[in-house]
Amino acid sequence: GEGKIGKDGSRRALDVKVGDKVIFGKYSGQTVKADGVELLVMREEDIFGIVE
């Protein structure tokens, strides 16, 4: 997405980028299939950290 909308209506940019390796909980996110590829979709707040 484009980021979360704050209470004041402004949009906060995401900290994660396409291609980042992240750490998340075992039961985080929702699995979906798109064009035969299985994807895990989750909210940014469900991510524990970005691996550098």
URJOMO-V54828 format. One record per backbone hydrogen bond with DSSP energy under -1.0 kcal/mol. NH is the residue of the N-H (numbers start at 1). CO is the residue of the C=O. Records with the same first field share a line. If there is no record, write none. Layout:
# URJOMO-V54828
NH: CO  CO
This chain:
# URJOMO-V54828
6: 10
9: 6
12: 4
20: 17
23: 49
28: 25
30: 41
32: 39
34: 37
37: 34
39: 32
41: 30
46: 43
47: 44
48: 23
49: 23
51: 21
